[in-house]
Amino acid sequence: MNQYFIWNERLGIPIPELDRSWEMFREEEQTFIVTQWEIIRGSIPDRIFALERLINLKQAELNEEEDFETSCIINSDIAELASQINDLHIWYRINQEIESRRHS
C-alpha cells in the first residue's frame, strides 16, 4: 500500500508496519499515518460482517454434514474465521492508542 502499511492477506486489510517508534516520525508523517489508519479502520466492521456471514454459511453446512472428517474440516474453518474476527477487533481498537499518542 505504502511505506507505512502492508497488506495482510489473512485479515483482508492493510496493517501498520512502522520502522521506528511513533515519536521518531515527523508530525506530518504521524498525521498521514493516522489519517490512513482511520480510513482502513473504518473498513474493519464491514470485513468482520463479511466473515460473520461466512461463519453462518459454514455453520449451516456443518449442520447438514454427516461425514465426521468433513465436519472437522468445516469446524476448523469456522475457528479460523472466528480467529480472524478476533484479530480484526484488536486492530480496530488500536486507533485509540494512536489517537492518545498523537494528542500527548
N, C-alpha and C positions, 0 to 999 in steps of 0.2 A: 504494500500500500504506500508507505513512505518510510523514511528512516526511523520513525518513532513507533511504528506498529508493524506487526507481522500477522499474516493470515493464519488462523488456527482452523485447520480442516475439521477437526473433531467437533469444535463448538460452532463452526459456521460463522465466525466473526473475526475481525482483526483484533488482536490484543496488544497492549503496550509492550514494547521491548526497548527499554531505555538503557543506554550505555553508560550512564553515570547517575549519581544521586540527584534528586529533584532540585536541590539548592544550587547545583552546578549549571543548570540551564538558565539562559538569559530570560528576562521577563517575557519577551516576545515569543520565545520558544515555549515557555510554560503556557502562555495564552493559547498558542496554536495547538499544543498537545491537549489541553483541557477542552478546547472547542471541538477538536476531532473526537475526543473520547465521549463528549456529550452526545454527538451525533451517533456514534457507534452504540453507546449505552442506550439510546432511545430505541434502537432496533432489537435489543435483547428481549423485551416482553413478547414481541412477535415471534422471535426464534423459539422461545420457551413454549408459546402456544402451539407452534408447528410440531414441536417434539411431543407435547402432550397429546396431540391428535394422533401421532404415530403410535404412542403408547396405547391409546384407546383401540386403535386398529389391531395392534398386536395382542391385546387382551381379548378382543373378540375372536381373533384367530386361535388363541390359546384355549378359549372355552370350547371350541369346536374340535380341537386336535385330540386324537385318540392315541397316537404313537408317542410313547414316552420320550424317546430320544429327540424327536422333533419338538415336543413340549419343552424339553430342557433348553434347546437352542432358542426357541421363542422367548422363554423366560430370561435367558441370558441377554437377548436383545433388549428386552424391557428394562433390565437392570442397567444396561449401558446407556440407554436413553435417559433414564432417571438420573444417572450419574452426570450426564451432560447438563441436564436441567439444574442440578445442584451446583455445578461449576459455573454455569451462567448466572445463577443467583449471587454467587460470591463475586464474580466480576461486576455485576450490577451495583453491588454495594461499595465497590472500590471508589466510585465517584465521590462519596462522602469524604474519604481520606484525602483525595486530591484537592477537593474544594477547601478543606480546612487548612491544608498546607499552603494553598495559594493565598489565602486571606491572612496568614500569620505574619 
